[in-house]
Amino acid sequence: MTMTWTGPAAVLAAGAIAAAAGCATQGLEGATGGVGGAATSSTASSGKSSASHGSASSGAGGTATTSSGGEPYPCSPRPPCPSPAGATACVGLADNTGQTKFGLRISELQVFAPKFWLAGSFGGSIPDAVQLNEATCHLDGTGRFNWLLQFDLAAGTLTSGGAKPVADPAEGYSFLTDTVSGFSLAPMVLTVQPEANGNFGSTNSGDFVMPVYLDQAGTEVVPFPIRHAQFTVGTLSADHNCVGSYNAATLDPKNGCRPGDEYPQFTNAGVLSGYILLEDADKVDIPAYGESLCALLAGPEKVLTTTKPGSSELVCARKADGEILFGGDYCSTGYDAGCSDSLSVSAAFSASSVRIH
């Protein structure tokens, strides 16, 4: 694929992220010119993530972790943090320099849509789950949401999939292959060939189920089915270690180097997209929260939900003809087809190098 972008890579990523955040009424087609670019809310993120996190990286190499005098910032990764010297710009845990097949893990996810993805206690736990569980690197998340990316430059592919929580992230991850609630949890392979300046975007899309774990042991999992998933735009660093960067200069050590609304922990430099079919979402039970994924996505008021027959679980209410009453912001059969059977998915992300076994 030969991309038609012009200008610095950072500006391109910033423009794509702004488009994803700002096209609230255009549907999936409007933000990126393909499936999955729209946002239903520019403030959908909560907890550790916020809409202010979406600025793009300052170039393919990311933000420096040392001051102009050469001294590390108080929140810069340093021993015993296991981030190699070549990967500290995004607190990577492996050095991918010179490799043609290499792995990264999404380190921050700024969700624009669906609107209620981060609603309630379940959604509020997502930013912590995305954040790495490596306290020695000022990253004190739970590490239960592990979205892996494996580039193969020789094959021109990007393999994307989930992984179980691990006790030691520095030891690496393995792609998960399993079946949960009738959904196949397996990685998808997209066609991706980064350009010389690091710009990349998948030329195709795939159906993909992302596992969201509720416990550190990896025994409770919520499958999150995304159709036509794709990486719309991104910027990979020259050393293959980062998409985006870690904001060591602006984080406050008095706050434990934790992110805030005005001071994000990472600067995002990629956009992913797709949609969720509401019928798929209503098949996903979340026993710990007593509702289906569809009921969760229908909003906190629960006015469009009902009790599942023979159970106390909330599911999406249906019309007399069986159609789900809650209307999404996207139509799975085409943007102009007039249906509302799906919810768009749009998010900005950063990613940091890891070992993938």
VMD Tcl script that draws the C-alpha trace (Angstrom):
set ca {
  {0.00 0.00 0.00}
  {1.35 3.45 -0.90}
  {-0.12 6.08 1.41}
  {-0.97 9.53 0.17}
  {-0.19 11.34 3.42}
  {2.00 14.41 3.36}
  {3.75 16.28 6.15}
  {5.32 15.12 9.41}
  {4.13 11.79 10.76}
  {3.23 13.34 14.11}
  {0.89 15.83 12.46}
  {-0.78 13.04 10.49}
  {-1.42 11.00 13.61}
  {-2.72 14.09 15.43}
  {-5.11 14.79 12.58}
  {-6.43 11.23 12.56}
  {-6.96 11.26 16.31}
  {-8.72 14.62 16.16}
  {-10.94 13.31 13.38}
  {-11.84 10.23 15.40}
  {-12.72 12.40 18.38}
  {-14.66 15.02 16.50}
  {-16.93 13.23 14.01}
  {-19.71 12.52 16.49}
  {-22.56 12.59 14.01}
  {-20.94 11.23 10.86}
  {-20.95 7.51 11.63}
  {-18.01 5.24 11.01}
  {-17.28 6.44 7.50}
  {-16.74 10.09 8.37}
  {-13.60 10.16 10.46}
  {-11.20 8.10 8.42}
  {-12.76 7.38 5.07}
  {-13.24 3.72 5.96}
  {-14.98 1.44 8.41}
  {-14.68 2.51 11.99}
  {-13.50 6.09 12.30}
  {-16.27 7.94 14.08}
  {-16.63 8.97 17.66}
  {-19.85 9.31 19.54}
  {-18.27 11.30 22.33}
  {-14.96 13.06 22.71}
  {-15.16 12.56 26.49}
  {-16.05 8.89 26.54}
  {-12.87 8.03 28.44}
  {-12.86 8.21 32.20}
  {-10.63 7.24 35.10}
  {-7.00 7.35 34.07}
  {-7.73 8.17 30.46}
  {-9.26 11.37 29.12}
  {-9.87 13.12 25.84}
  {-6.83 15.29 26.45}
  {-4.65 12.22 25.93}
  {-4.99 12.25 22.20}
  {-2.14 14.47 21.09}
  {0.20 12.74 18.70}
  {3.80 11.88 19.33}
  {6.51 14.41 18.62}
  {7.95 12.38 15.75}
  {8.56 8.74 15.13}
  {11.05 8.42 17.99}
  {8.75 9.72 20.74}
  {9.29 12.12 23.62}
  {12.73 12.24 25.24}
  {13.00 10.81 28.75}
  {15.90 13.09 29.69}
  {16.04 16.82 30.21}
  {18.05 19.22 28.04}
  {20.89 18.77 30.51}
  {20.91 15.02 29.95}
  {19.46 14.14 33.35}
  {16.45 11.81 33.52}
  {13.16 13.28 34.66}
  {11.87 12.07 38.04}
  {9.28 9.90 36.27}
  {11.67 8.56 33.64}
  {12.08 4.77 33.59}
  {15.30 3.74 35.33}
  {16.61 0.58 37.04}
  {15.12 -1.61 38.37}
  {12.57 -0.88 35.62}
  {13.31 -3.55 32.96}
  {12.95 -1.15 30.01}
  {16.02 -1.44 27.71}
  {17.84 1.79 26.92}
  {16.55 1.79 23.35}
  {12.92 1.46 24.41}
  {12.56 3.95 27.27}
  {10.80 6.52 25.06}
  {7.61 4.48 25.55}
  {8.71 2.23 28.46}
  {9.04 -0.76 26.16}
  {10.14 -4.04 27.70}
  {12.05 -5.39 24.70}
  {14.45 -3.85 22.19}
  {13.12 -4.38 18.67}
  {15.87 -2.40 16.96}
  {16.80 -3.96 13.62}
  {14.23 -6.73 13.85}
  {11.79 -7.46 11.02}
  {9.36 -9.44 13.21}
  {8.61 -7.82 16.54}
  {5.91 -7.29 19.14}
  {4.22 -4.41 20.94}
  {1.46 -4.14 23.53}
  {-1.12 -1.35 23.60}
  {-0.05 0.79 26.56}
  {-2.83 3.36 26.53}
  {-6.29 3.30 24.95}
  {-8.30 6.48 24.58}
  {-11.81 5.33 23.74}
  {-14.05 7.70 21.78}
  {-16.78 5.19 20.98}
  {-18.88 3.33 21.98}
  {-20.18 6.04 24.25}
  {-20.83 3.91 27.32}
  {-17.79 1.64 26.99}
  {-16.26 3.31 30.03}
  {-19.53 3.72 31.94}
  {-19.92 2.29 35.43}
  {-17.55 0.16 37.45}
  {-16.76 -2.23 34.58}
  {-15.72 0.52 32.19}
  {-13.98 2.43 34.95}
  {-11.63 -0.50 35.43}
  {-10.46 -0.51 31.80}
  {-7.78 2.23 32.00}
  {-6.15 0.39 34.93}
  {-6.44 -2.90 33.05}
  {-4.72 -1.46 29.97}
  {-1.91 0.03 32.05}
  {1.02 -2.31 32.54}
  {1.49 -4.01 35.92}
  {5.13 -2.95 36.30}
  {5.41 -0.66 39.32}
  {9.19 -0.30 38.97}
  {8.48 1.64 35.75}
  {5.87 3.93 37.40}
  {3.15 1.81 35.77}
  {0.89 0.44 38.49}
  {-2.06 -0.90 36.50}
  {-3.52 -4.38 36.70}
  {-2.36 -5.49 33.23}
  {-5.58 -7.43 32.58}
  {-6.27 -5.94 29.14}
  {-3.41 -7.11 26.95}
  {-3.85 -6.19 23.27}
  {-0.81 -7.39 21.36}
  {0.50 -6.27 17.96}
  {3.07 -8.34 16.06}
  {4.54 -6.79 12.94}
  {6.14 -8.99 10.29}
  {7.82 -6.65 7.83}
  {8.92 -9.43 5.49}
  {5.38 -10.78 5.17}
  {3.74 -7.35 5.26}
  {1.38 -8.37 8.07}
  {0.22 -7.24 11.49}
  {-1.08 -9.95 13.81}
  {-3.38 -8.55 16.48}
  {-4.74 -10.49 19.44}
  {-5.28 -10.70 23.15}
  {-3.26 -12.32 25.90}
  {-3.83 -13.44 29.47}
  {-2.48 -11.41 32.39}
  {1.09 -12.30 33.31}
  {2.95 -11.97 36.60}
  {6.10 -10.57 34.97}
  {5.47 -8.48 31.82}
  {9.20 -8.40 31.06}
  {9.05 -12.15 30.39}
  {6.62 -11.55 27.54}
  {3.19 -12.66 26.34}
  {1.58 -15.28 24.14}
  {-1.40 -14.82 21.83}
  {-4.52 -16.35 23.30}
  {-6.47 -19.02 21.42}
  {-9.64 -20.09 23.21}
  {-13.45 -20.18 22.98}
  {-15.61 -18.25 25.47}
  {-19.41 -17.98 25.35}
  {-19.36 -19.26 21.79}
  {-16.84 -16.63 20.67}
  {-13.48 -17.65 19.25}
  {-10.65 -15.80 20.95}
  {-7.90 -15.90 18.34}
  {-5.59 -13.32 16.77}
  {-6.43 -11.75 13.42}
  {-3.91 -11.06 10.67}
  {-4.10 -7.78 8.74}
  {-2.13 -6.53 5.76}
  {0.20 -3.79 6.99}
  {3.47 -2.48 5.57}
  {4.94 0.53 7.42}
  {6.54 3.16 5.23}
  {10.09 4.42 5.68}
  {8.88 7.26 7.93}
  {6.94 4.85 10.18}
  {3.44 5.62 8.89}
  {1.22 2.55 8.74}
  {-2.40 1.56 8.32}
  {-4.07 -1.75 7.57}
  {-5.39 -2.14 4.03}
  {-8.02 -4.64 5.17}
  {-10.09 -5.38 8.27}
  {-11.07 -8.46 10.24}
  {-13.50 -9.74 12.86}
  {-11.78 -9.95 16.20}
  {-12.74 -10.76 19.80}
  {-10.69 -8.98 22.46}
  {-10.59 -10.70 25.87}
  {-11.04 -8.44 28.90}
  {-10.00 -10.23 32.08}
  {-11.61 -9.45 35.42}
  {-9.03 -11.21 37.60}
  {-5.27 -11.49 37.70}
  {-5.37 -15.28 37.41}
  {-7.11 -15.03 34.04}
  {-10.09 -17.19 35.02}
  {-12.87 -14.62 34.45}
  {-13.01 -13.15 30.96}
  {-15.40 -10.93 29.04}
  {-15.18 -11.35 25.24}
  {-15.47 -8.02 23.40}
  {-16.41 -8.79 19.77}
  {-15.31 -6.19 17.20}
  {-16.27 -6.60 13.55}
  {-14.32 -5.05 10.69}
  {-11.53 -4.18 13.14}
  {-8.62 -2.29 11.63}
  {-5.72 -0.04 12.49}
  {-6.67 3.04 10.54}
  {-3.50 5.04 11.02}
  {-0.38 4.90 13.15}
  {3.24 5.94 13.41}
  {5.88 3.35 14.32}
  {9.18 4.59 15.69}
  {12.34 4.02 13.64}
  {13.62 1.50 16.19}
  {10.31 -0.45 16.06}
  {9.82 -0.04 19.80}
  {7.03 2.51 20.04}
  {3.78 3.85 18.70}
  {3.52 7.11 20.60}
  {5.57 7.99 23.66}
  {5.74 8.09 27.46}
  {5.35 11.58 28.92}
  {8.12 11.52 31.52}
  {8.59 15.30 31.37}
  {5.05 16.23 32.39}
  {4.15 13.53 34.94}
  {4.26 14.53 38.63}
  {6.37 12.36 40.95}
  {4.35 13.72 43.89}
  {1.37 11.95 42.34}
  {3.31 8.73 41.89}
  {3.84 9.59 38.19}
  {0.19 8.69 37.63}
  {-1.72 10.29 34.75}
  {-4.35 12.98 35.10}
  {-6.76 14.78 32.81}
  {-4.20 17.45 31.96}
  {-1.12 15.25 32.13}
  {-1.57 11.95 30.29}
  {0.89 9.16 30.88}
  {1.32 8.46 27.16}
  {0.99 10.42 23.96}
  {-1.05 8.42 21.47}
  {0.00 8.03 17.82}
  {-2.42 5.50 16.38}
  {-6.14 5.02 15.71}
  {-8.10 1.75 15.65}
  {-11.69 1.25 14.60}
  {-14.52 -1.18 13.90}
  {-18.03 -1.83 15.13}
  {-19.92 -4.03 17.60}
  {-23.02 -5.85 16.41}
  {-25.64 -5.48 19.16}
  {-26.76 -9.09 18.70}
  {-23.17 -10.16 19.41}
  {-23.03 -7.94 22.48}
  {-26.25 -9.38 23.92}
  {-24.72 -12.87 23.79}
  {-21.86 -11.78 26.04}
  {-22.72 -12.37 29.70}
  {-20.87 -10.45 32.39}
  {-21.88 -12.44 35.51}
  {-19.79 -10.29 37.86}
  {-21.92 -7.29 36.88}
  {-25.24 -9.04 36.32}
  {-25.77 -7.88 32.76}
  {-24.93 -8.57 29.15}
  {-22.45 -6.45 27.23}
  {-25.38 -5.08 25.23}
  {-27.12 -3.95 28.44}
  {-23.91 -2.27 29.58}
  {-23.49 -0.46 26.27}
  {-27.15 0.65 26.27}
  {-26.32 3.15 29.01}
  {-26.41 3.52 32.78}
  {-30.12 4.39 32.95}
  {-31.06 0.79 31.96}
  {-34.34 1.98 30.42}
  {-33.73 -0.14 27.30}
  {-32.96 -3.34 29.19}
  {-35.03 -6.17 30.63}
  {-34.46 -9.22 32.80}
  {-33.38 -12.36 30.98}
  {-36.04 -15.09 31.31}
  {-35.22 -17.44 34.18}
  {-32.42 -15.20 35.39}
  {-31.78 -11.91 37.17}
  {-29.33 -10.84 34.47}
  {-30.12 -7.67 32.53}
  {-30.13 -7.95 28.74}
  {-31.19 -5.58 25.98}
  {-34.97 -5.25 25.59}
  {-36.49 -6.25 22.26}
  {-39.35 -5.17 20.03}
  {-42.24 -7.48 19.21}
  {-40.40 -8.71 16.12}
  {-37.34 -9.63 18.18}
  {-35.17 -6.70 17.11}
  {-33.13 -5.10 19.87}
  {-34.88 -1.93 21.04}
  {-31.68 -0.03 21.74}
  {-30.49 1.61 18.55}
  {-26.81 1.91 17.80}
  {-25.03 4.63 15.83}
  {-24.00 2.41 12.92}
  {-25.56 0.01 10.41}
  {-23.65 -3.20 9.74}
  {-24.96 -3.44 6.16}
  {-23.72 0.00 5.17}
  {-23.61 3.54 6.42}
  {-26.52 4.63 4.20}
  {-28.66 1.51 4.73}
  {-30.67 3.12 7.52}
  {-30.41 0.44 10.23}
  {-29.00 0.92 13.72}
  {-27.94 -2.60 14.66}
  {-24.38 -1.76 15.69}
  {-22.19 0.58 17.71}
  {-19.10 2.14 16.21}
  {-15.73 1.52 17.86}
  {-13.07 4.20 17.70}
  {-10.01 4.75 19.88}
  {-6.58 6.31 19.87}
  {-3.72 4.26 21.22}
  {-0.05 4.09 22.07}
  {1.94 0.85 22.10}
  {5.21 -0.27 23.64}
  {7.60 -3.09 22.79}
  {7.19 -6.48 24.47}
  {8.30 -10.03 23.80}
  {5.70 -12.19 22.09}
  {6.38 -15.92 22.35}
}
mol new
graphics top color blue
foreach p $ca { graphics top sphere $p radius 0.5 }
foreach p [lrange $ca 0 end-1] q [lrange $ca 1 end] { graphics top cylinder $p $q radius 0.2 }
display resetview
